[in-house]
Amino acid sequence: MPTLSPTKDHSLTKKFLPWTFYTIIACVLLRLYYHPLLISSSPPSLSLSPSTSELEKASEYPCDYSNGNWVHEDRGPLYNTTACGTTIKQAQNCIAHGRPDTGYLYWRWRPRTCNLPRFEPNQFLNLFRNKHLAFIGDSMARNQLESLLCMLSTVSDLNLVYTNGEDNKFRRWYFDSHNVTVSVYWSPFLVQGVEKSSSGPNHNKLYLDQVDERWGGDLEGFDLIVLSVGHWFLHPAVYYEGGSVLGCHYCPGLNHTEVEFYDILRKALKTTLKTITERRGGKGIDVIVTTFSPSHFEGDWDKFGACPKTKPYNEEERLLEGMDAEMRKIELEEVEVAKMNALQFDKVRFEALDVTKLSLLRPDGHPGPYMYPFPFANGIGERVQNDCVHWCLPGPIDTWNEILVEVIKKWQYESIGEE
């Protein structure tokens, strides 16, 4: 077999080497075009369980999710209401009710000191495998719950296993793939209360030294509780403590001492968090208090244009002050007191989900007149009822649950470090 001389060999190398290089590059580019996942250093995972590094990032300190700003994002919400439309309260189904603008769906909360990942439904279900999560409180607790269920519905069927009460105020869902239970309990004061009715007195009754046993009686079965109250404390009420009348709020003709509702909110939270600690101190439980969610009425609730905004406020346009700031302050302070009281127990943890400021900056996220289907189909009526309190689904309230996941990841990382 003939051999090439060194001179000829060198000449051929110079001739063919560039072509060989270009051929390899072309093959690589074609390979990446048809198989883009090959650029990943590891194959995609369907479990989406948070890694140790993810948990470590979630525990970074300080990480203040309450300070930041809303930035426009072209990527829209995680879900539409097709899969969860029968689960949510229809008054929050803004798109189905004919809301014409959709710009409110394309904003994302960006904290200043940390990253807030997009919600991963599979990751959430893995975090809560074999656990029971309960949302307890007023309609804001329900609103947050339904946001969570809508996001989970993108990867799993919603199995409603229990319903009771007017307007389905007590419901429970079960995700059998992960043995996850999610419940909602209507309890607008957290403590024992009797709500006013059209046929009875025009005020609520609150018993400030005992929790509402509609949820308190099931406390042993919960792993995580999310509490959310505030708005119902503004209503007229008579307050009882120690078996006698303590006073009232806006109750002319009853001859009771006027008591500021701020003090009552604080007492109700103290009783609630103290009772949870005492009943679950030996076994452990996680408790999150979602802070006050401001309303955005700019006019009368029954007039056109009560909450007309279609974009978020800039931070300098709306300051956190007045009642919104005071309600939030009370809730944050009582969570800190509960943390101190729980130090004697290893597995009782409290945290505030501080959503007041980020919610304050979203006047565009409410149903407004679209709490009812197609309110202007026959023109603008003399009376147009508006909802400037609750949140459209999808909408800004989805961010609350993204922060919720980060709190849970932080706790899980801390638990790993203690082992």
C-alpha positions as CSV (number, residue, x, y, z in Angstrom):
1,M,0.0,0.0,0.0
2,P,1.5,3.3,-1.1
3,T,2.3,5.9,1.6
4,L,2.2,9.6,1.4
5,S,5.3,11.6,1.8
6,P,5.4,14.2,4.7
7,T,5.2,17.0,2.1
8,K,2.1,15.6,0.4
9,D,0.5,14.7,3.8
10,H,1.0,18.3,5.1
11,S,-0.6,19.7,1.8
12,L,-3.7,17.5,2.1
13,T,-4.1,18.4,5.8
14,K,-4.1,22.1,5.0
15,K,-6.6,21.4,2.2
16,F,-9.1,19.3,4.0
17,L,-8.9,20.5,7.6
18,P,-11.0,23.7,7.1
19,W,-13.7,21.6,5.3
20,T,-13.7,19.1,8.2
21,F,-14.1,21.9,10.7
22,Y,-17.0,23.4,8.9
23,T,-18.7,20.0,8.5
24,I,-18.4,19.4,12.3
25,I,-19.9,22.9,13.1
26,A,-22.8,22.3,10.7
27,C,-23.6,18.9,12.3
28,V,-23.5,20.4,15.7
29,L,-25.8,23.3,14.7
30,L,-28.3,20.9,13.1
31,R,-28.2,18.7,16.2
32,L,-29.0,21.6,18.5
33,Y,-31.7,22.8,16.2
34,Y,-33.6,19.5,16.2
35,H,-32.7,18.6,19.8
36,P,-32.4,21.8,21.8
37,L,-32.6,20.1,25.1
38,L,-29.1,18.7,24.5
39,I,-27.7,22.1,25.6
40,S,-29.0,21.3,29.1
41,S,-26.4,19.9,31.5
42,S,-29.0,17.4,32.9
43,P,-32.2,15.8,31.5
44,P,-35.5,17.6,32.4
45,S,-37.2,16.3,35.5
46,L,-41.0,15.8,35.7
47,S,-41.0,15.8,39.5
48,L,-39.7,19.4,39.9
49,S,-38.8,18.7,43.5
50,P,-36.8,21.6,44.9
51,S,-33.1,20.9,44.9
52,T,-30.9,21.7,47.9
53,S,-29.4,24.7,46.1
54,E,-33.0,25.9,45.4
55,L,-33.9,25.6,49.0
56,E,-30.7,27.3,50.0
57,K,-31.5,30.2,47.7
58,A,-35.1,30.4,49.2
59,S,-33.5,30.8,52.6
60,E,-31.2,33.7,51.8
61,Y,-31.4,36.6,54.2
62,P,-32.5,39.3,54.0
63,C,-35.2,38.5,51.4
64,D,-38.0,41.0,51.7
65,Y,-40.7,40.0,49.2
66,S,-42.9,42.9,50.3
67,N,-40.6,45.6,48.7
68,G,-40.4,45.8,45.0
69,N,-42.3,46.9,42.0
70,W,-44.5,45.5,39.2
71,V,-42.8,45.1,35.9
72,H,-44.4,44.3,32.6
73,E,-44.0,40.8,31.3
74,D,-45.1,39.4,28.0
75,R,-45.5,35.9,29.3
76,G,-49.1,35.7,30.6
77,P,-50.6,33.9,33.6
78,L,-50.0,30.2,34.3
79,Y,-53.7,29.3,33.7
80,N,-57.0,30.3,32.4
81,T,-60.3,29.5,34.1
82,T,-61.2,26.6,31.8
83,A,-59.9,23.9,34.2
84,C,-61.0,25.6,37.4
85,G,-64.0,27.6,36.4
86,T,-66.5,25.6,38.5
87,T,-64.2,25.8,41.5
88,I,-63.7,29.6,41.8
89,K,-66.4,32.1,42.9
90,Q,-67.8,33.3,39.6
91,A,-67.6,36.9,40.7
92,Q,-63.8,36.7,40.3
93,N,-64.0,35.1,36.8
94,C,-63.4,38.5,35.1
95,I,-62.7,37.3,31.6
96,A,-65.7,35.0,31.4
97,H,-67.8,37.9,32.6
98,G,-66.7,40.0,29.7
99,R,-63.9,42.2,31.0
100,P,-62.6,43.6,27.7
101,D,-59.0,44.6,28.8
102,T,-56.4,42.0,29.5
103,G,-53.4,44.2,30.2
104,Y,-53.7,43.5,34.0
105,L,-52.6,39.9,33.3
106,Y,-49.1,40.8,32.1
107,W,-47.4,42.2,35.2
108,R,-45.0,40.5,37.5
109,W,-43.9,41.4,41.0
110,R,-40.1,41.9,41.2
111,P,-38.7,42.1,44.8
112,R,-35.7,44.4,45.2
113,T,-33.5,42.0,47.3
114,C,-34.2,38.6,45.9
115,N,-35.6,36.6,43.0
116,L,-39.3,35.4,43.0
117,P,-39.6,32.3,40.8
118,R,-42.6,31.6,38.8
119,F,-45.1,29.1,40.4
120,E,-44.3,25.5,39.6
121,P,-47.4,23.3,40.3
122,N,-45.6,20.0,40.4
123,Q,-43.0,21.5,42.8
124,F,-45.8,22.7,45.1
125,L,-47.4,19.2,45.2
126,N,-44.1,17.6,46.0
127,L,-43.5,20.1,48.8
128,F,-46.8,19.2,50.3
129,R,-46.8,15.5,49.7
130,N,-48.8,13.6,52.4
131,K,-49.8,16.9,54.0
132,H,-53.0,18.9,54.7
133,L,-53.1,22.6,53.9
134,A,-56.0,24.7,55.2
135,F,-57.0,28.3,54.3
136,I,-58.9,29.9,57.1
137,G,-60.5,33.3,57.3
138,D,-62.7,35.6,55.2
139,S,-63.3,35.9,51.4
140,M,-59.6,36.8,50.9
141,A,-58.6,33.4,52.2
142,R,-61.0,31.9,49.8
143,N,-59.7,34.1,46.9
144,Q,-56.1,33.0,47.7
145,L,-57.2,29.3,47.9
146,E,-58.9,29.4,44.6
147,S,-55.9,31.0,42.9
148,L,-53.8,28.1,44.2
149,L,-56.3,25.5,43.0
150,C,-56.4,27.1,39.5
151,M,-52.6,26.9,39.2
152,L,-52.6,23.3,40.5
153,S,-55.3,22.4,38.0
154,T,-52.7,22.9,35.2
155,V,-51.1,19.6,36.2
156,S,-53.7,17.7,38.2
157,D,-57.5,17.2,38.3
158,L,-59.4,19.0,41.0
159,N,-61.1,16.4,43.2
160,L,-63.7,18.0,45.4
161,V,-64.3,15.6,48.2
162,Y,-66.3,17.7,50.7
163,T,-68.6,20.7,50.5
164,N,-70.8,22.3,53.1
165,G,-72.3,25.6,54.1
166,E,-74.0,28.5,52.3
167,D,-72.0,29.5,49.2
168,N,-69.7,26.5,49.7
169,K,-67.9,28.1,52.6
170,F,-66.4,24.8,53.7
171,R,-64.8,22.7,51.0
172,R,-62.0,20.2,50.7
173,W,-60.0,18.9,47.7
174,Y,-57.7,15.9,47.4
175,F,-54.8,15.3,45.0
176,D,-54.4,11.5,45.2
177,S,-51.1,11.5,43.1
178,H,-49.3,13.2,46.0
179,N,-51.7,12.5,48.9
180,V,-52.2,16.3,49.3
181,T,-55.4,17.7,50.9
182,V,-56.4,21.4,50.6
183,S,-59.3,22.8,52.6
184,V,-61.0,26.2,53.1
185,Y,-62.8,27.2,56.2
186,W,-65.1,30.3,56.3
187,S,-64.2,32.1,59.6
188,P,-64.1,35.9,59.0
189,F,-63.0,36.7,62.6
190,L,-61.0,33.6,63.4
191,V,-62.5,33.7,66.8
192,Q,-66.0,32.6,67.7
193,G,-68.5,34.9,66.0
194,V,-72.2,35.3,65.0
195,E,-72.6,37.1,61.8
196,K,-75.4,39.7,61.4
197,S,-78.4,38.6,59.3
198,S,-81.3,40.3,57.6
199,S,-83.7,39.0,60.1
200,G,-81.7,39.7,63.3
201,P,-79.6,42.5,64.8
202,N,-77.6,44.7,62.3
203,H,-74.3,43.8,64.0
204,N,-71.9,40.9,64.4
205,K,-71.1,39.3,67.7
206,L,-67.5,38.4,68.5
207,Y,-66.3,36.3,71.4
208,L,-62.7,37.3,71.6
209,D,-61.3,34.7,74.1
210,Q,-62.3,31.6,72.1
211,V,-61.5,30.5,68.6
212,D,-64.0,29.4,66.0
213,E,-64.3,25.7,66.6
214,R,-65.5,25.1,63.0
215,W,-61.8,25.1,62.2
216,G,-60.4,24.7,65.7
217,G,-62.1,21.3,66.0
218,D,-60.1,20.1,63.0
219,L,-56.8,21.6,64.0
220,E,-55.2,18.3,64.8
221,G,-55.3,17.3,61.1
222,F,-53.6,20.3,59.7
223,D,-49.9,20.6,58.7
224,L,-50.0,24.2,57.4
225,I,-52.6,26.9,58.0
226,V,-52.9,30.1,56.0
227,L,-54.9,32.7,57.9
228,S,-56.4,35.8,56.3
229,V,-58.7,38.3,57.9
230,G,-59.3,42.1,58.2
231,H,-62.2,43.5,56.3
232,W,-65.0,42.0,58.5
233,F,-63.6,43.8,61.5
234,L,-64.7,47.1,60.0
235,H,-68.4,46.1,60.3
236,P,-70.6,47.0,63.3
237,A,-70.1,44.5,66.1
238,V,-70.6,43.8,69.8
239,Y,-67.6,42.3,71.5
240,Y,-67.6,39.8,74.4
241,E,-64.7,38.7,76.6
242,G,-64.7,36.7,79.8
243,G,-68.4,36.1,79.6
244,S,-69.4,39.8,79.5
245,V,-69.7,42.7,77.0
246,L,-66.3,44.4,76.4
247,G,-67.8,47.1,74.1
248,C,-68.8,47.6,70.5
249,H,-68.0,49.2,67.2
250,Y,-70.6,51.5,65.7
251,C,-73.6,50.3,67.7
252,P,-75.8,53.4,68.4
253,G,-78.6,52.7,70.8
254,L,-77.0,49.8,72.6
255,N,-75.3,51.8,75.3
256,H,-72.0,50.0,75.0
257,T,-68.5,51.5,75.2
258,E,-67.1,52.2,71.7
259,V,-64.0,50.1,71.1
260,E,-61.6,50.7,68.2
261,F,-61.7,47.8,65.8
262,Y,-57.9,47.9,65.6
263,D,-57.8,46.7,69.2
264,I,-60.3,43.9,68.4
265,L,-58.3,42.7,65.4
266,R,-55.2,42.4,67.7
267,K,-57.2,40.5,70.4
268,A,-58.6,38.1,67.8
269,L,-55.2,37.4,66.4
270,K,-53.7,36.9,69.9
271,T,-56.3,34.4,70.8
272,T,-56.0,32.5,67.5
273,L,-52.2,32.2,67.4
274,K,-52.0,31.4,71.1
275,T,-54.6,28.7,70.8
276,I,-52.8,27.1,67.8
277,T,-49.5,27.1,69.8
278,E,-51.1,25.6,72.9
279,R,-53.0,22.9,71.0
280,R,-50.2,21.9,68.6
281,G,-47.1,22.7,70.6
282,G,-46.2,19.1,71.2
283,K,-46.8,17.9,67.6
284,G,-45.8,20.9,65.4
285,I,-47.6,23.0,62.8
286,D,-46.7,25.7,60.3
287,V,-48.8,28.9,60.4
288,I,-48.8,31.8,57.8
289,V,-50.7,35.0,58.3
290,T,-51.5,36.8,55.0
291,T,-51.5,40.5,55.7
292,F,-54.3,42.9,54.9
293,S,-55.3,43.4,51.3
294,P,-56.3,47.0,50.5
295,S,-59.4,47.9,48.5
296,H,-59.3,50.5,45.6
297,F,-62.7,52.2,45.6
298,E,-62.4,55.6,43.9
299,G,-66.1,56.3,44.1
300,D,-69.4,54.8,45.3
301,W,-69.6,51.0,45.1
302,D,-72.8,51.2,43.0
303,K,-71.7,53.8,40.5
304,F,-69.9,53.4,37.2
305,G,-66.1,53.7,37.4
306,A,-65.6,52.8,41.1
307,C,-62.3,51.1,40.3
308,P,-61.4,52.2,36.8
309,K,-57.6,51.7,36.7
310,T,-56.2,49.4,34.0
311,K,-52.5,49.6,35.1
312,P,-50.6,49.3,38.3
313,Y,-49.6,52.3,40.4
314,N,-46.0,53.4,40.5
315,E,-44.6,53.2,44.0
316,E,-44.7,57.0,44.4
317,E,-48.3,57.2,43.3
318,R,-49.7,55.3,46.2
319,L,-48.2,55.2,49.7
320,L,-48.9,52.6,52.3
321,E,-50.6,54.7,55.0
322,G,-53.8,55.0,57.1
323,M,-55.9,52.0,57.8
324,D,-54.1,49.8,55.4
325,A,-50.8,50.4,57.1
326,E,-52.3,50.0,60.6
327,M,-54.0,46.7,59.8
328,R,-50.8,45.3,58.3
329,K,-48.7,46.6,61.3
330,I,-51.0,44.8,63.8
331,E,-50.7,41.5,61.9
332,L,-47.0,41.7,61.6
333,E,-46.5,42.5,65.3
334,E,-48.8,39.6,66.4
335,V,-46.9,37.2,64.2
336,E,-43.6,38.3,65.9
337,V,-45.2,37.8,69.4
338,A,-46.4,34.3,68.3
339,K,-42.9,33.5,67.1
340,M,-41.5,34.4,70.6
341,N,-44.2,32.4,72.4
342,A,-43.5,29.3,70.2
343,L,-39.7,29.2,71.0
344,Q,-40.3,26.6,73.6
345,F,-41.6,24.2,70.9
346,D,-39.4,22.7,68.2
347,K,-41.9,22.4,65.4
348,V,-44.3,25.3,65.7
349,R,-43.5,28.0,63.1
350,F,-45.1,31.3,62.3
351,E,-44.5,33.7,59.4
352,A,-46.3,36.7,57.8
353,L,-47.1,36.6,54.1
354,D,-46.7,40.4,53.7
355,V,-48.8,41.2,50.6
356,T,-50.2,44.6,51.6
357,K,-47.9,46.8,49.6
358,L,-47.7,44.8,46.5
359,S,-51.5,44.5,46.5
360,L,-51.9,48.3,47.2
361,L,-50.1,49.0,43.9
362,R,-52.6,46.9,41.8
363,P,-55.8,48.9,41.4
364,D,-56.3,47.2,38.1
365,G,-56.7,43.7,39.4
366,H,-60.3,43.8,40.8
367,P,-63.4,42.6,39.0
368,G,-65.0,46.1,39.2
369,P,-68.4,45.9,37.5
370,Y,-67.5,42.5,36.0
371,M,-68.4,40.7,39.2
372,Y,-71.5,40.1,37.2
373,P,-71.6,38.8,33.6
374,F,-71.6,41.4,30.9
375,P,-72.8,44.3,33.0
376,F,-73.0,46.8,30.1
377,A,-74.7,44.6,27.6
378,N,-77.7,47.0,27.7
379,G,-75.8,50.2,28.3
380,I,-74.6,51.7,31.6
381,G,-77.4,51.4,34.1
382,E,-78.2,53.9,37.0
383,R,-76.7,51.4,39.5
384,V,-73.6,49.5,38.6
385,Q,-72.3,47.3,41.5
386,N,-68.5,47.1,41.7
387,D,-66.1,44.8,43.4
388,C,-62.9,46.7,44.2
389,V,-61.9,44.4,47.0
390,H,-61.5,40.9,45.7
391,W,-59.1,39.9,42.9
392,C,-59.7,38.6,39.3
393,L,-58.5,35.1,38.6
394,P,-56.0,34.9,37.0
395,G,-54.6,38.1,38.5
396,P,-52.3,39.7,41.1
397,I,-53.3,37.4,43.9
398,D,-51.4,34.6,42.1
399,T,-48.3,36.3,43.3
400,W,-49.3,35.6,46.9
401,N,-49.0,31.9,46.3
402,E,-45.6,32.3,44.6
403,I,-44.4,34.0,47.8
404,L,-46.1,31.3,49.9
405,V,-44.0,28.6,48.1
406,E,-40.8,30.5,48.8
407,V,-41.6,30.7,52.6
408,I,-42.2,26.9,52.6
409,K,-38.9,26.3,50.8
410,K,-37.1,28.4,53.3
411,W,-38.6,26.4,56.2
412,Q,-37.7,23.2,54.5
413,Y,-34.1,24.2,54.0
414,E,-33.9,25.2,57.7
415,S,-35.3,21.9,58.7
416,I,-32.6,20.1,56.6
417,G,-29.9,22.2,58.3
418,E,-31.3,21.2,61.8
419,E,-31.1,17.4,61.0
